[in-house]
Amino acid sequence: MEEHMRSALPMGLRRPLFGTLGKLYPKADWAPRMFRAKTTFEGLARTSVEAYFHTVSILRGPMREALFTSDFKDRTGWLQGARSL
């Protein structure tokens, strides 16, 4: 279903719309499945590949941003797009 949404809406619309919803929507692991939409919103704001890695990742972008030093980020090419994954 996510792929269907990705093909129906261009990235220029999906990224700001679903990115904002993903940031605002609460993480609700305790809620019934139909109300656990945070990860879905975050995934729809990304490409298929980015969404897959975001979903299976234990260490998400903001956590990596805070954890990794500037030197590590420079040496590993962090600034060339790794931040979005």
Buried (B, 14 or more C-beta within 10 A) or exposed (E): EBEEEBEEBEEEEBBEBBBEBBEEBEEEEEEEEEEBBBBBBBBBBBBEEBBBBBEEEEEEBEEBEEEBEEEEBEEEEBEEEBEEB
